[in-house]
């Protein structure tokens, strides 16, 4: 009987060990219930529902996967003013007619002046072509510049809806790794030299405030990329939609450059000792032009500038306006403040500026921009820019554009008035950029506060754009975490593998849709979900090891 009693005791030991693991899980669950109860007291969650929207967003959870502007950031009254202005202009009825394929010239002149001042480098109206947003521009470019079966190199991870555009055009997608500073161009060069068959027709990159990583490609990588484009005869599709989405104080390099940390080999860009939270600011960015430089850039483009030769913004742009137009004019009197990174590192110029010893007419860059992020997505209005007349002509000869003319004629007119009246500048500098900056800061701070210690490897803090990239501990699968987060904690995000094949322990968080308080609540819920996930991991490990421990104890006693 005695050995039997001892064996029974060993089974009891195993059961007690299992119960201990179960108790830990119950404690975690009770914390979760308590947190869910707390979240019920959080009343306001931004939502959008109805016939007008493609993405229905409810208020039952905080959805970090929504990479759209908040409804509160959409400038309804500004567009009402722009519409009234444009439709009251002379010959307005002709705006309703088929438009020139490239977009009508006076709009392109206004857009080129706007871009020249903000890019810090001259943009010529003849180098611009109207598109129905970046997605249309990319589809247009790959359809005209590549043939079925051609290779296109694409960053990995990348914007998750871009690869279907390439595959619809029967291109073979070659993923290229990225890090916190964008595409690893050294890997691209290694791949190109590896085999003569590795000859892409196109390379696609989001070189600034990248989606999903928030990374910015440093100048040295930009130069290498353009050197490789010339050497291996490929065209770079530069999705530069976030070039104008830089946060105040970290914008284009027009106010000079500086040294300091923040490059691929530098320390944490915020100067702290925390290696886990970094800022996506490249080192050694180039000087550009604004103020007087912008005036010179506009003069080079053969048009007027909002700046004088002395670098001051003109105040004689037209008669006084009223209402929202007057407010926009007042906001546009002063140029943006000095646009530099925290430690003095200026962000890079557009990618085409890094083609060294290259005649602009031989450029291998097609750049894409959009009004979707800086004004309103429903305008379906963007542009492509290319200084190479042969490449631009091939895009102009697209069958759809040849048949229907300007792809977004009416939207072009509305955006033209928004530019002319200062509404675009006022909205971008007074609403979009500062709100995105505040929201990004709020989310980063909240994540640092609520994520369990040791649960994440790195958090790259962007200096612009819409997205933040969180790298969790490698044993945390973001796809499994998503299921738990949605079902128990009321929060959603985009897992890394959904971003064009990103790592499973990474996830993308959009901060554009929700305000600061909502982002903090979302971070709290995400932190609770991560804690729940890791507690479950520990419980599962405990339940797995308990029977082995008990069996070993029984053998020893017997």
N, C-alpha and C positions, 0 to 999 in steps of 0.2 A: 504493500500500500504506500509505503513511504516514497519510492521513486515516482509513483503515480501522482502523489500530492506535489512533489517537486515539479513535475512536468506541468501539472495544472497551474502551479505558481508561475512558471515561465510563460505560459500562455497569457496569464493575467498581466505579467510585466509587459508583454507585447501590446496587450490591449490598452494598458495605461499609457504606453508611449504613443499609440495611435490617438488616444483621447487627448493627450497633451497637444499633439499637432492639430487635432480638431478644435481644441479650445483656442489655439492661436488664430485659426481661420475664423472662428466665431467672433473673436475679439476684433479682427479686421473687419468682418462684416458689420458688426455693431457700429464701428467707426464710420463705415460707409453709410449705414442707415442714418446715423447722426448727421453726417455731411449732407446727405440727400435732404434731410429735414431742414437743415440750414438753407440749402439752395432753394427750397420752396418759398422761403421768405424773400428771395431775390425776385422782385416783381417784374422788372422791365427787361425784356430781351428783344432786340431789334428783329423784325421779321419782314418778309415780303411775300405776298400771295396775290393771285389774280390772273386774269387773262393776258396781261401785258408782259409778264416775266417768264423767261425760259426756266429759271431756277426758282422753284418754290422753297422758301425758307420759313420754317415755323418757329415758334417761340418756346418750344418744348425742350430745346437743347441749344448749346452754344456750338455752332458749326464752323470750325476753323478751316474747313475745306472750301469755303465760299471765297473765291478770289475775285470779288467784285467790289465796286465802290458802294459804300453805305448809301441807302436812299436819302439820308440827310445831307449827303455830299453832292447830290445831283442838282445842278443850277437851273431850276425851272424858270425863275424870273429872268435870269440872264438870257436864256434862250428865247423867252417871250420878247424881250427887248431886241435881241439880234434878229428875230424873225420879222418884227415890225419894221425895223430899220432896212432890212434887205428887200422886203416886198414893197416898201414905199420908195425904193430908189428908181431912178429913170431906167426905162426898158426892163423893168422887173419881170414883165411877162416872158421875156426871152430866157430868163432863168429856168422857166418850165419847159424849155425846148431841149432837144438833144445837145449835149455839150461837147467841147473839144476833147479828144481822147486823153490828152495828158492833164486835163483840168484847165479851166480858163486862166489866162496869164495874170490878171490883176490879183487873183487869189494866191497864185504861186509866188507873186512878188511879196505880198503881205506875209505869207508863211515863211519865205526865205529870210526876210528881215527879222522876224520873230526867232527863227532858229539860229541865225547868225549871232544874235546877241546872247542867246542862251547856250549854244554849243561852244562859243568862244572861237569860232572859225567860220570863214565865209561859206555861205550856202547860196548857190546861184539858182534862180527860178527855173532856168532851163534844165536843171538837173533833177527836178522834182516831177513826180507823176502821181496823180490822185489814185488811191485805192479804196476799197470798201473795208478798210481795217487791215491789220497785219496778217490775219489769216488769209484773206483774199490776196494780199500782196505776195505772200509766200507761195500760194497755189499758182498765182500768175507767173512768178519767177521760175519755179521749178518746172512748170509746164513749157516755158519758153527757152530755158537755158540748159535743160537736160533732156536725155532720151530714156525711154524705158530700159531698165537693166543697169543704168549708171549707178555708181556708188555715191552715197551722201554720208559724210561723217557727221554724227550728231552727239552732242554732249550727253553724258550719262551721270547723274539723272538730268532730266530736262523737262520742259513744259509738256505735260502728259498728253495734250491733245494735238501736238504738232506732228508726231510720227504718222498718224493716219493720213495727213495731207501728203506726206512723201510717199507712202505706200499706195495711195490712190493714184499717184502718178507713176507707179510701177518702178520706183527707185529701191535700191538695196541699201538698207540703213546699217551703218557701221557705228556702234556705240564707242565713244571715247571717254575715258575716265576724267573726273573733275575732282578738285579739292576745294578748300575754303577760299581759293583765289581763282576759281573758274577752271576752264579746260586746262588739263595738264598737257601743254603744247609739246613738251619733251617726249611724251608718249606718242603723240601724233607723228612727230619726226621719226621716232624709232619704227613705228608701223609703216610709214612711207618708205623707209630705206630697207625694210625687211624683205620685201618681195616686189618685183616689177609689176605684178598684177594689182598691187595696192595703189590704184590711181583714181582717186575720187573726182567726180565732176564738180561737186559742191561740198562745202563745209558749213554747217549751221551752228551758230553760237549766239548766246544771249550774253554779251560781254560786260554788261553793267547791271548791278542789282538783280542778278540772275534769278529766274524762276526755275527750280525751287530753292536754291541754296542761298540766295541773297548775295552771292559773291560778285566781285568785280575783277575783271582780268587786268593784271598789272601791265604797265607799258612795255616791259621787256618781253613778256609773253606775246603782247600784241605785235611787236616788231618781228618776233620769230614767226608768228603765224603768217604775217604778210610776206615775209621772206620765203616761206615754204609755198605760199600760194603762187608766187612768181616762179619758183624753181620747179614746181610740180604741176603748174598750169591748172589750178582750180579756182573757182569763184567762191568767195566767202559771203554767205547770207547773214548779215548782222542784224539781229532782232534787237534794236535799240529803243524799244518802246519806253523803257524805264530811264533813259538818259535824262529826261525832263522830270523824273519823279524823285530826284535827289532831295534829301531833307535839308531844310535851311541850315546854313553854316557848313555844309559838306558838298557844295555843288561844283559846277564846272570850274576848271583851273584858271579862270580869267583874272583872279586877283594875285596870281603868282604861285610859285611852288615852294616847297620846303622839305626839309629832311625829317628824320625821325623814324620811329618804329612803324610797324604796320604792314610790312611786305611779307613775301613768302617765307623769308628767313628771320623775320622780326619777332618780337615778343608780343604780348597782348596789346592790341592797339589802343586800349584805354589806359595803358601805363600801369595797370594793376599786376599783382602777382598771380591772379587767378587765371590759370591756363585754360580753364573750361569755357569761360565766356570771353569771346574775342569780337573785334569789330572787323567787318569786311571792307577794309580800307587798304588799297595797294600803296606801296611806297614809291617815291621818286616819280610822281606824276608830272606831266609837262605843263609849262606855262602856255596860256592861250590869250584870248583877247576879250575884253568887255569894256564898256564905257567908250573911251576913244578908240580902242581896238575894234569894238563892234561897229563904230562909225566907219572905220577904215574897211572892215569886212563888208559892210553894206555898200560902201562906195565901190569896192571891187566887184560887187555883184551888179553894179549899175542901178542902184536904187537908193531911196532915202532911208535914214536910220532914226530910231527914237532917241539917239544920243547925239550930242554936239561933238565937234572935233576935240573939245577939251574933256570929253568924258562925262559930261552932265546930261541927264535926260531932258529932252526938249519938253517945254510946256506949251508950245504953240501949235499943238497937233489939230486944233479945230475949235469950233465954238463950244461954249459950255453946254453940258447936257443936264438932264434931270433924272431923278429917281435912281434906278440901279445903274444906269449909264454914268451918272455923275459920281456915284460912289466908286465905280470902277476907275473913272478918270482920276479921282483923288488918290486912290490906292496906287495908281501907276505912276504918280509924279516922281517918286524916288525909285532908283533901281534896287534890286535885292541887296541885302547887306553883304559884306565880304564873304565870298563863297569858298570856304576852305574846310579841310578836315580838322578834327580836334587838335592834332599835333602838328598841323601845318601842311599835311600832305594833301595836295589837290587831287581830285578824281580825274581820270584820264579824259582826253578828248575823244570824239567819235573815232571808230576803228580806222576809217579811211585815212586819218591823219598820220598813221604809222607805216604807210607805204613809202619807204625811204628810196630816194633817187628814182622816183616813178613819176612819169608824166601823168597828171590826173586823167587824161584821155585814155590811158591804158590801165586805169584802176581795175582791181579785181574784187571790189567790195560793192555789194548792193545792200543799202541800209533801209530799215523799215521803222516807221513811226506811226503813231495813232492818236486820235482825239478821244479814244474810248476811255483811257485812264485819266486824261487831264480835263475832259469836258463831259462827255456823256457817251456810253457804249452804243445807245440806240441810233446815234448818228451814222454808225457804220461808215466811218470816214477815217482814212489814214493816208499815208504817202510812202512811196519808195524814193530813195535818192541814189543816183549813180552818176558819177562824173565821166564815165565811159560811154560815149554816144552810141557805140555799136551795141552794147548790152541794153541800154535804155531803148533803143529803136526796136530791138527784138521784143521787149515787153510791150511797147506801143502797138506792135503788130498782132497782138493777141486777138483771136477771132471774136471773142465776146465783146471786147472793147472796140474793135473795129466796127462791129455791127451796131452796138448800142451807144457808142460815144462814152463820155465821162461816166464812170461807174457810179458816181454819187453826186450828181449835179446839184440837186436841191440842198443836200447837206453841206456841200461845199460853200454855197451862198450863205448859209447860216453861220458856219464857222468863219467865213470871211468877215462878216459883220462883228462876230465876237472878237476877232483879232483887231479890226479897225477901231472898235469902240473901247478897247482895253478890257473887255469883259473876260477874255481868256486869261490874260495876265493876272487880273485881280482874283479870279477864281483859283488859278494855279498857285499863286503866291500867298493868297489870303486864306484859302480853305484847304486845298488838296495837300500841298506839301507840309504845312504845319500840323494838320490833323494826322496825317500818316506818321509824322515824326513822333508826335505825342503818343499815338497808339502803339507804335513799335516800342517806345521806351517803357510804356506801362506794361506791355506783355512780357518783355524781357525781365523787368523787375519782379513781376508776379511769378514768373517761372522760377526764378532764382529763389524766391521765397517759399513756393509751394512744392516744388519737386523734391522728393525724398533725397537726403544726402546719399551720394554714391550711385544714384540711379541714372545719371547721364554722363557721357564722355565729353561732349562739347556742345556749345551753343554759340553760333556765329551771329553776332548782332549786325544787321545790315545798316547801311547809311542811306537807304532809299528803297523804292519799290514797294511791294505788297507782302513779301513773304519772309518767313524765318525758318531756318533749318535746324532741327533738334536731333542730335545724335545720342541715342540712349545707350545704356549698357548693352554689350553685344549679345547677352543672353535674353534680351527682351525683344520679342517679335512684335513689331508694330501692328501687324494684321490681327494677331490674337488680342493685342491690347485694344485695338479699335472695337472689336466685338464686345469686350468687357466695358469699355468706356461708354459706348452707346447704350447698352442695355441697363447698366447700373448707375451711371454717373451723369448722364445727360450732356455728353460732350463728344464731338466728332472731329476728325482731322484726316489728312491724306497720308496713308502709309508710304514709306519710301519706295517699295516696289511698284507702286502705282504711278510714280513719277518717272516713267520711261526706264524702269529697271533699277531704281535706287536700292541701297542696302536695306535688308529687312528690319534692322534695329533703328532706322532713321524715320523721321516723319516731317511733313511740311505743315506749317501753321500760317494761315493768312490773317493779317491784322487789319485789313482795309474795311471790313464790313461792320465791325462792332466798335462801340465807344470804349473809353478806357475802363470804366467800371465793369462793363460786360466782359472785356478781355481779362480782367483780373478774376472775375468769377469763373470764366472758362479755364484759366490757368489753375485755379483752386480745384476745379473738378478733374482736370487732367492729372494734377498731382495726386489726388485721391485715387484715381484709376490706376496710376503707376504703383502706388503703395498697395492697393488691393492685389494687383498682378504679382508683385514680388512676394507678398505674404502668401499668396496661393502657391507660388513656386516653392517657398520654404515648407509649406504644409505638405506638398506633394513629395518633397525630398524626405521629410520626416516619416511619412507613411510608407515610403519605399524602404527606408533603412530599418524601421522598427522591427519587422519580422526577422530580419537577419540578426539583429542584435539579440532578440529574445531567443532565437534558436541557438545562438552561440552560448548564451547563458545556461540554457537547459543542458547542452552537451557538457559544459564545464561541471555543473552540479552532479550530473549522473556519473 
